[in-house]
Amino acid sequence: MNSAWRRGLYAITDPALTPAPTLIEQVRAALAGGAVMLQYRDKLSGAAEKHRLARALLAECRAAGAPLIINDDIELAAAIGAGGVHLGRDDAALSEARARLGAAAIIGVSCYAELPRAAHAENSGADYVAFGRFFPSRTKPDAVQARPALLREAKRRLRIPVTAIGGINADNGAELIAAGADLLAVIDGVFGQADTRAAAAQIAALWAPPAQRARANQ
């Protein structure tokens, strides 16, 4: 699988910000803006609707060359042939996801502010880990607080990509990249903005040389 997803903007959908009628259009804009990976996160839709939307998102992601990751739902990921799945504390075991989805699947694990959990995930075969929240988040206001120092330590100890999540936007993301974040997972900072493509482009430009970054902010 293309490894370009290992560094850059990781856009995550949310039914409050990406409702079904506009989901595909918004995701297309985020991908056009430079998102290297997309996570379909939907706690509200029924199974049939999620299946329909996930298939449509998979087509968009394949056209853009970006993996589609399914939040929580291993069976949905398997059914549509998604790029992988993201697992939280209360979800299925990583070993179960790997057995169901195969060696090529991208499996990510939420690690909150827990470096030992991340080390265990890596040793168990995770492809990336996610820490956060780092900033106040409208999507997950009660999520555990993580600090940039955690990213620095994670980069010293882990070999897999390190993801930062929580309240991230173009103004504060550079700090987390400097601390060691390979991926910035963003929900509101992309899909909660008036211009999804422009918001995605501004965040994606944080990995670009300064001159290119300046053009993205014009």
Helices and strands as residue ranges (DSSP letters): G 3-6, E 8-12, H 20-32, E 37-40, H 47-64, E 68-71, H 74-80, E 84-87, H 94-101, E 106-112, H 115-123, E 128-131, H 148-157, E 162-165, H 173-179, E 183-186, H 188-191, H 196-204, G 205-207, H 210-216
